[in-house]
Amino acid sequence: MSDQIYQAAAIGRAKPNFRVIAMIVASAMFMEQLDATVLATALPTMARDFGVSAPSMSIALTSYLLSLAIFIPASGLIADRFGSRTVFRSAIAVFVIGSIFCALSPNLLCLVLARLLQGLGGAMMLPVGRLVLLRSVDRKDMVNAMSWLLVPALIGPILGPPVGGLIVTYLDWRWIFYINVPIGIIGFTLVSIFIADFKGESKRRFDTVGFILSGIALGSLLFGFESSSRPGEAAFSLFLIAVGVLFGIAYLKHARRHPSPIMDFSLMKVPSFGTSVIAGSLTRITQGAQPFLLPLYFQLGFGLSAAKAGQLVTAAALGSMAMKAVAPRVLRRFGFRNSLVANGVIATCGYALCAAFRPDWPLALIFAILVMCGFFMSFQFTAYNTVAYDEIDRDRMSSATSFYTTFQQLMLSLGICVGALALHMSMTVNGSETPQLHDFSAAFLFVTVISITATFWNLRFARSAGADISGHDAGKAAHATEH
């Protein structure tokens, strides 16, 4: 009955501005990003309360990753069946309920179970939120909407460490989870008011076998990549990665035979989507390595405090926020293909420049370079995230968003693995027991060499890719008419 009331109200009012929709979706992502970064700060305090060692608390983070890996592939099908607004709203509610259970947890086991529930909500929020945006915003406003979408999601990691420090210092760590409650209630209400409920036209049969195979494969890979960044877990991480690869191969064989697989790899045959997934994945490896390498670089290589290192790292997020006003104009002037090729090289070279950082460099200069790195890399992902859906039919949009989000999460985790591997390889070659400046330099160059290869894939975009989204062709036609 309530859904009918909301639907009737929606018919009677004007379509909301794309910025409103983008900010509603981004607020849910902000809640999730803030939760993750705040929690990492509080783990030692939580370990003392639970009477366990600090390293054992890492399962509170990895259990959430496991839940993401299992449920993200199913998100598109669930949104098609029950409606994108219904699922998005429910995802926020599940995330908030999971947060309350986390806050009430008396021991580590209960916390892990609550984090699994939280991860279920997060797995639905990420791709379904993007699906809501794609289905609610006109194509001409898509670049602007994607730019706005990044803002609250980027503020979360900036606010996370200081908010976590303040909560742990002056309040109980349980408030880390309670702060999600008011944010979630506001988000739930705004989704109910402003977001229309779209359902998919196709009635696909749920791929149970594929769900199990993909869940084991993705969960093992994410766990393996994440644990590879921690000392003493190399053998365990390699085992998990091997399990993930084996089950991934089994899933691919299964998907070829199933009429509607839970992860539809036939989407990769769509030119703009497949190229965006591959080029974006290569670039995200570099992006994923930065949050791992930079804080260590500044603390171990420069001797800075954790607080000072954290302030420097936030520079990239500030640059990302500055990008939103520029992206639509650049894409309108140069188009997606030219922008991705040129900007991709600039963004990669910017992160390669981090290899030259040394303790005698002015911190203001380092901060400024990281701001520019964040600016150009954020532009790159705004373009990838937008042009990917240029040629996707409406009835395949839900499958595409869950597929894209799965690879996005996987590649960011792989970036941590590659960054840690490159650092350890350099230490082995140089015989270092602790990472030195030149070891970090080698690691930065290694991960940026990977992302520069995305240039070859960026060149494969059609010159007209996303033209009706960016307005690039329209701009050229107007210019020709004037002259």
Steps between C-alpha positions, in 0.01 A plus 500: 500500500779743591669431166176596319485827693860580414439408136191724483692786659780453249256531207363821638827688521777605267797277437769587757822669393776256409718650775238403760496138380882487479542639852242259647682202347839644598387548861448125533850446361631766741353304792673184383837669431495683833418177685795314344763768564380582852499131596863449393605773745313342791611136463770510775252643752237244404758221538566606860128501580450154350815361663659393172818597314487797263594292191208265560264798463578510127224241457255782574615659173537185291159360602344811346702445180378140489138611519559752220658234279213257546206736450613769252456270194141428602408865553395572141261204479348586839449863392331383179265272687400724792567851366807718528348741755369216715836321503702820552277605787517151651880497463527820704272349766704175516825699525360707788366191682838332454665812641279486810588132553870590459466765771327253734749215439632353829784306335694456176281217366184712529681791335603283205141376453372859516763609246382226264148644525638849445685372194174367356358852516820648357504251212155616396569873555805523272369364168130569556577861592683538169208328325257748657712785364524352150124442482396832653729754328480617139799405285595865445539545877687173562855642514393770745311243710799264513720792608259590781481135597870501587487789749348346818665166419838679504426701814451173693866392486610857587281521809547136602837509681442824699142403587620156610771657713254738667246223568761264645655779710189670636216247453450125488605322175140380464404849384690421179200288405229710663584801279372296202150500646402866439677502160314184402161629616544821298613299195208258531253790516650687204507185285132444580412855395718568197595167340268321257463121516626332180466127441666297229286363221669161478417225748830320517536177693731542799839338435551312829809303390655813353422690821691239705795473259537877456465559874780255583719631216457869579511451876825304478656753264401801712616329820822397331577845362416667830711260713799531265563849636550365853837355610526127558192405296656449157439124488141535618427777250649296213281205600188718499589655165554152352160387632343814352657437159386135494141585593511792256589262217220268612259794495601602147433147374164501676408847365547389140228238544252699713234708318517786755824481705525710814804676351442547130840502326330549164478867604872521424408474129332841522785727378475797738422280802769237441767760426405701809515190722848401377654849487334597828622180668861568400474855630330395825796278587711815529222684683455211744873489580521866603313482836731212594832646378468870579441485880785247539723712277450811711526323836787255435686691229451858619462435873170691519239428763186309405297821537731698271507220244121486509477873429722462193301205366175699518643727228400251229139502621494882496619494139228251417231733631635794297458293182119494490464849354751435222408153367183589304669787314813300414297204372274729300803663337718194433271196529550186707767331287741793475446598863562148632817457293659835594377517859595137565862572413505816714337325799740204482806724466379695802502189719835395346637834623431377856805274451718810505369632834773539760502630861671824397213592264272777634184340637293769328638387163425133576148597608446698178620209283265260679210743450572495125530119504157473662355751254613318184434149630150595614427642154613169351260297712211741442550449126535121528194469725290703257605378154479135612119511475482690170398194294328293769133425434258596775404139576869409556584802715459317831730216391754754377509698825553190719765369258683833490487549878634149557807568287543843655517352850723214387754723324528744788580206729742362243675838505587446866639158413708632209632792705601272788656247262702768320624638831602156630671413170711815515590430863608146408714620208666769712531281810297739717327379816287814515388694193733783396427804286622329183274201572195728508621671182521164325151407618349826371662455161389136481130574557503800266652292220188281531260793471680658205411188299137616525593754232494224236144416601394865520604534135248225416203716600309622197546872430123535536481304828264674742444792261135543598600491868785751478349717226833485314352461149236762570773742598689436174182548295431833668859611440474410132174694464652814649782490247 
